Amino acid sequence: MPRVKRGTMTHKRHHKVLKAASGYWGGKSRLFKTAKEAVMKSGNYAYRDRRNKKRDFRRLWITRISAGCRACGMPYGRFIEALKKAGVDLDRKVLADMAIADAQGFAALVEQAKNQLATA
């Protein structure tokens, strides 16, 4: 039975990990064992934070909407409740952008929400 040399596959695997770790500080970018640990850890962080990013943006949008609502004299929770009752289907991302970029349009939405609560 012929002898099997495995150097090429090991080299290819090591090269792939070290390429992913390029730019890391110290031995993490040069030593295979520490690079492999760093790449695995960074992959876990990336996976986790792709989910956390959605959470963080939603919190930011709610904060911006809340600030815009309070400037018009209405709390955030009542505003969202009134918009749902009025049948306004704008998501928080759009509402937050309106609160920042189009203050008059957002104020008109708040007035519409106030009228909805007054009639209900």
CNS distance restraints for C-alpha pairs under 8 A (distance, minus, plus):
assign (resid   6 and name CA) (resid  10 and name CA) 6.48 0.50 0.50
assign (resid   7 and name CA) (resid  11 and name CA) 5.92 0.50 0.50
assign (resid   8 and name CA) (resid  12 and name CA) 6.07 0.50 0.50
assign (resid   9 and name CA) (resid  13 and name CA) 6.11 0.50 0.50
assign (resid  10 and name CA) (resid  14 and name CA) 6.04 0.50 0.50
assign (resid  11 and name CA) (resid  15 and name CA) 5.93 0.50 0.50
assign (resid  12 and name CA) (resid  16 and name CA) 6.19 0.50 0.50
assign (resid  13 and name CA) (resid  17 and name CA) 6.44 0.50 0.50
assign (resid  14 and name CA) (resid  18 and name CA) 6.11 0.50 0.50
assign (resid  14 and name CA) (resid  32 and name CA) 6.41 0.50 0.50
assign (resid  15 and name CA) (resid  19 and name CA) 5.95 0.50 0.50
assign (resid  16 and name CA) (resid  20 and name CA) 6.34 0.50 0.50
assign (resid  17 and name CA) (resid  21 and name CA) 6.27 0.50 0.50
assign (resid  17 and name CA) (resid  32 and name CA) 7.30 0.50 0.50
assign (resid  17 and name CA) (resid  35 and name CA) 6.80 0.50 0.50
assign (resid  17 and name CA) (resid  36 and name CA) 6.07 0.50 0.50
assign (resid  17 and name CA) (resid  39 and name CA) 7.14 0.50 0.50
assign (resid  18 and name CA) (resid  22 and name CA) 6.15 0.50 0.50
assign (resid  18 and name CA) (resid  29 and name CA) 6.25 0.50 0.50
assign (resid  18 and name CA) (resid  30 and name CA) 6.72 0.50 0.50
assign (resid  18 and name CA) (resid  31 and name CA) 7.76 0.50 0.50
assign (resid  18 and name CA) (resid  32 and name CA) 6.52 0.50 0.50
assign (resid  18 and name CA) (resid  35 and name CA) 6.27 0.50 0.50
assign (resid  18 and name CA) (resid  36 and name CA) 7.62 0.50 0.50
assign (resid  20 and name CA) (resid  39 and name CA) 6.77 0.50 0.50
assign (resid  21 and name CA) (resid  28 and name CA) 6.80 0.50 0.50
assign (resid  21 and name CA) (resid  29 and name CA) 5.12 0.50 0.50
assign (resid  21 and name CA) (resid  35 and name CA) 5.84 0.50 0.50
assign (resid  21 and name CA) (resid  36 and name CA) 7.84 0.50 0.50
assign (resid  21 and name CA) (resid  38 and name CA) 7.28 0.50 0.50
assign (resid  21 and name CA) (resid  39 and name CA) 6.07 0.50 0.50
assign (resid  22 and name CA) (resid  29 and name CA) 5.15 0.50 0.50
assign (resid  22 and name CA) (resid  30 and name CA) 7.95 0.50 0.50
assign (resid  23 and name CA) (resid  29 and name CA) 6.37 0.50 0.50
assign (resid  24 and name CA) (resid  28 and name CA) 5.75 0.50 0.50
assign (resid  24 and name CA) (resid  29 and name CA) 5.02 0.50 0.50
assign (resid  25 and name CA) (resid  29 and name CA) 6.31 0.50 0.50
assign (resid  26 and name CA) (resid  30 and name CA) 7.36 0.50 0.50
assign (resid  27 and name CA) (resid  31 and name CA) 5.36 0.50 0.50
assign (resid  27 and name CA) (resid  34 and name CA) 6.85 0.50 0.50
assign (resid  27 and name CA) (resid  35 and name CA) 7.37 0.50 0.50
assign (resid  28 and name CA) (resid  32 and name CA) 7.65 0.50 0.50
assign (resid  28 and name CA) (resid  34 and name CA) 5.10 0.50 0.50
assign (resid  28 and name CA) (resid  35 and name CA) 4.39 0.50 0.50
assign (resid  28 and name CA) (resid  38 and name CA) 6.60 0.50 0.50
assign (resid  29 and name CA) (resid  35 and name CA) 5.74 0.50 0.50
assign (resid  30 and name CA) (resid  35 and name CA) 6.92 0.50 0.50
assign (resid  31 and name CA) (resid  35 and name CA) 5.82 0.50 0.50
assign (resid  32 and name CA) (resid  36 and name CA) 5.89 0.50 0.50
assign (resid  33 and name CA) (resid  37 and name CA) 6.47 0.50 0.50
assign (resid  34 and name CA) (resid  38 and name CA) 6.14 0.50 0.50
assign (resid  35 and name CA) (resid  39 and name CA) 6.01 0.50 0.50
assign (resid  36 and name CA) (resid  40 and name CA) 6.14 0.50 0.50
assign (resid  37 and name CA) (resid  41 and name CA) 6.13 0.50 0.50
assign (resid  38 and name CA) (resid  42 and name CA) 6.00 0.50 0.50
assign (resid  39 and name CA) (resid  43 and name CA) 6.05 0.50 0.50
assign (resid  40 and name CA) (resid  44 and name CA) 6.36 0.50 0.50
assign (resid  41 and name CA) (resid  45 and name CA) 6.30 0.50 0.50
assign (resid  42 and name CA) (resid  46 and name CA) 6.05 0.50 0.50
assign (resid  43 and name CA) (resid  47 and name CA) 6.15 0.50 0.50
assign (resid  44 and name CA) (resid  48 and name CA) 6.15 0.50 0.50
assign (resid  45 and name CA) (resid  49 and name CA) 5.91 0.50 0.50
assign (resid  46 and name CA) (resid  50 and name CA) 6.08 0.50 0.50
assign (resid  47 and name CA) (resid  51 and name CA) 7.09 0.50 0.50
assign (resid  48 and name CA) (resid  52 and name CA) 6.41 0.50 0.50
assign (resid  49 and name CA) (resid  53 and name CA) 5.77 0.50 0.50
assign (resid  50 and name CA) (resid  54 and name CA) 7.18 0.50 0.50
assign (resid  51 and name CA) (resid  55 and name CA) 6.94 0.50 0.50
assign (resid  52 and name CA) (resid  56 and name CA) 6.12 0.50 0.50
assign (resid  53 and name CA) (resid  57 and name CA) 6.13 0.50 0.50
assign (resid  54 and name CA) (resid  58 and name CA) 6.24 0.50 0.50
assign (resid  55 and name CA) (resid  59 and name CA) 6.38 0.50 0.50
assign (resid  56 and name CA) (resid  60 and name CA) 6.27 0.50 0.50
assign (resid  57 and name CA) (resid  61 and name CA) 6.13 0.50 0.50
assign (resid  58 and name CA) (resid  62 and name CA) 6.17 0.50 0.50
assign (resid  58 and name CA) (resid  92 and name CA) 7.38 0.50 0.50
assign (resid  58 and name CA) (resid  93 and name CA) 7.62 0.50 0.50
assign (resid  59 and name CA) (resid  63 and name CA) 6.17 0.50 0.50
assign (resid  60 and name CA) (resid  64 and name CA) 6.28 0.50 0.50
assign (resid  61 and name CA) (resid  65 and name CA) 6.14 0.50 0.50
assign (resid  61 and name CA) (resid  92 and name CA) 5.99 0.50 0.50
assign (resid  61 and name CA) (resid  93 and name CA) 5.91 0.50 0.50
assign (resid  61 and name CA) (resid  95 and name CA) 7.78 0.50 0.50
assign (resid  61 and name CA) (resid  96 and name CA) 5.13 0.50 0.50
assign (resid  62 and name CA) (resid  66 and name CA) 5.93 0.50 0.50
assign (resid  62 and name CA) (resid  92 and name CA) 6.79 0.50 0.50
assign (resid  62 and name CA) (resid  96 and name CA) 7.16 0.50 0.50
assign (resid  63 and name CA) (resid  67 and name CA) 6.21 0.50 0.50
assign (resid  64 and name CA) (resid  68 and name CA) 6.29 0.50 0.50
assign (resid  64 and name CA) (resid  96 and name CA) 5.48 0.50 0.50
assign (resid  64 and name CA) (resid  99 and name CA) 6.75 0.50 0.50
assign (resid  64 and name CA) (resid 100 and name CA) 7.44 0.50 0.50
assign (resid  65 and name CA) (resid  69 and name CA) 6.07 0.50 0.50
assign (resid  65 and name CA) (resid  76 and name CA) 6.95 0.50 0.50
assign (resid  65 and name CA) (resid  92 and name CA) 7.64 0.50 0.50
assign (resid  65 and name CA) (resid  95 and name CA) 6.46 0.50 0.50
assign (resid  65 and name CA) (resid  96 and name CA) 5.09 0.50 0.50
assign (resid  65 and name CA) (resid  99 and name CA) 6.09 0.50 0.50
assign (resid  66 and name CA) (resid  70 and name CA) 6.06 0.50 0.50
assign (resid  66 and name CA) (resid  75 and name CA) 6.71 0.50 0.50
assign (resid  66 and name CA) (resid  76 and name CA) 4.84 0.50 0.50
assign (resid  67 and name CA) (resid  71 and name CA) 6.22 0.50 0.50
assign (resid  68 and name CA) (resid  72 and name CA) 6.61 0.50 0.50
assign (resid  68 and name CA) (resid  99 and name CA) 5.48 0.50 0.50
assign (resid  68 and name CA) (resid 100 and name CA) 7.87 0.50 0.50
assign (resid  68 and name CA) (resid 103 and name CA) 7.83 0.50 0.50
assign (resid  68 and name CA) (resid 106 and name CA) 7.62 0.50 0.50
assign (resid  69 and name CA) (resid  73 and name CA) 6.26 0.50 0.50
assign (resid  69 and name CA) (resid  74 and name CA) 5.17 0.50 0.50
assign (resid  69 and name CA) (resid  75 and name CA) 5.97 0.50 0.50
assign (resid  69 and name CA) (resid  76 and name CA) 6.02 0.50 0.50
assign (resid  69 and name CA) (resid  79 and name CA) 7.21 0.50 0.50
assign (resid  69 and name CA) (resid 107 and name CA) 7.94 0.50 0.50
assign (resid  69 and name CA) (resid 110 and name CA) 6.83 0.50 0.50
assign (resid  70 and name CA) (resid  74 and name CA) 5.09 0.50 0.50
assign (resid  70 and name CA) (resid  75 and name CA) 5.68 0.50 0.50
assign (resid  70 and name CA) (resid  76 and name CA) 7.36 0.50 0.50
assign (resid  72 and name CA) (resid 107 and name CA) 6.57 0.50 0.50
assign (resid  72 and name CA) (resid 110 and name CA) 7.04 0.50 0.50
assign (resid  74 and name CA) (resid  78 and name CA) 7.00 0.50 0.50
assign (resid  74 and name CA) (resid  79 and name CA) 6.62 0.50 0.50
assign (resid  74 and name CA) (resid 110 and name CA) 7.62 0.50 0.50
assign (resid  75 and name CA) (resid  79 and name CA) 6.29 0.50 0.50
assign (resid  76 and name CA) (resid  80 and name CA) 6.32 0.50 0.50
assign (resid  77 and name CA) (resid  81 and name CA) 6.20 0.50 0.50
assign (resid  78 and name CA) (resid  82 and name CA) 6.03 0.50 0.50
assign (resid  79 and name CA) (resid  83 and name CA) 6.17 0.50 0.50
assign (resid  79 and name CA) (resid 110 and name CA) 6.84 0.50 0.50
assign (resid  79 and name CA) (resid 113 and name CA) 6.10 0.50 0.50
assign (resid  79 and name CA) (resid 114 and name CA) 7.74 0.50 0.50
assign (resid  80 and name CA) (resid  84 and name CA) 6.27 0.50 0.50
assign (resid  81 and name CA) (resid  85 and name CA) 6.38 0.50 0.50
assign (resid  82 and name CA) (resid  86 and name CA) 6.04 0.50 0.50
assign (resid  82 and name CA) (resid 113 and name CA) 4.93 0.50 0.50
assign (resid  82 and name CA) (resid 114 and name CA) 7.23 0.50 0.50
assign (resid  82 and name CA) (resid 116 and name CA) 6.03 0.50 0.50
assign (resid  82 and name CA) (resid 117 and name CA) 5.99 0.50 0.50
assign (resid  83 and name CA) (resid  87 and name CA) 6.15 0.50 0.50
assign (resid  83 and name CA) (resid  88 and name CA) 5.28 0.50 0.50
assign (resid  83 and name CA) (resid  89 and name CA) 7.65 0.50 0.50
assign (resid  83 and name CA) (resid 113 and name CA) 5.66 0.50 0.50
assign (resid  83 and name CA) (resid 116 and name CA) 7.94 0.50 0.50
assign (resid  84 and name CA) (resid  88 and name CA) 6.02 0.50 0.50
assign (resid  84 and name CA) (resid  89 and name CA) 7.23 0.50 0.50
assign (resid  85 and name CA) (resid 116 and name CA) 7.23 0.50 0.50
assign (resid  86 and name CA) (resid 113 and name CA) 7.07 0.50 0.50
assign (resid  86 and name CA) (resid 116 and name CA) 6.18 0.50 0.50
assign (resid  90 and name CA) (resid  94 and name CA) 6.31 0.50 0.50
assign (resid  90 and name CA) (resid  95 and name CA) 6.54 0.50 0.50
assign (resid  91 and name CA) (resid  95 and name CA) 6.34 0.50 0.50
assign (resid  92 and name CA) (resid  96 and name CA) 5.91 0.50 0.50
assign (resid  93 and name CA) (resid  97 and name CA) 6.29 0.50 0.50
assign (resid  94 and name CA) (resid  98 and name CA) 6.15 0.50 0.50
assign (resid  95 and name CA) (resid  99 and name CA) 6.14 0.50 0.50
assign (resid  95 and name CA) (resid 106 and name CA) 7.47 0.50 0.50
assign (resid  96 and name CA) (resid 100 and name CA) 6.41 0.50 0.50
assign (resid  97 and name CA) (resid 101 and name CA) 5.86 0.50 0.50
assign (resid  97 and name CA) (resid 102 and name CA) 7.53 0.50 0.50
assign (resid  98 and name CA) (resid 102 and name CA) 4.73 0.50 0.50
assign (resid  98 and name CA) (resid 103 and name CA) 6.40 0.50 0.50
assign (resid  98 and name CA) (resid 105 and name CA) 6.90 0.50 0.50
assign (resid  98 and name CA) (resid 106 and name CA) 5.69 0.50 0.50
assign (resid  99 and name CA) (resid 103 and name CA) 5.30 0.50 0.50
assign (resid  99 and name CA) (resid 106 and name CA) 5.51 0.50 0.50
assign (resid 102 and name CA) (resid 106 and name CA) 6.26 0.50 0.50
assign (resid 103 and name CA) (resid 107 and name CA) 6.04 0.50 0.50
assign (resid 104 and name CA) (resid 108 and name CA) 6.24 0.50 0.50
assign (resid 105 and name CA) (resid 109 and name CA) 6.41 0.50 0.50
assign (resid 106 and name CA) (resid 110 and name CA) 6.29 0.50 0.50
assign (resid 107 and name CA) (resid 111 and name CA) 6.21 0.50 0.50
assign (resid 108 and name CA) (resid 112 and name CA) 6.18 0.50 0.50
assign (resid 109 and name CA) (resid 113 and name CA) 6.16 0.50 0.50
assign (resid 110 and name CA) (resid 114 and name CA) 6.15 0.50 0.50
assign (resid 111 and name CA) (resid 115 and name CA) 6.17 0.50 0.50
assign (resid 112 and name CA) (resid 116 and name CA) 6.21 0.50 0.50
assign (resid 113 and name CA) (resid 117 and name CA) 6.33 0.50 0.50
assign (resid 114 and name CA) (resid 118 and name CA) 6.18 0.50 0.50
assign (resid 115 and name CA) (resid 119 and name CA) 6.23 0.50 0.50
assign (resid 116 and name CA) (resid 120 and name CA) 6.15 0.50 0.50
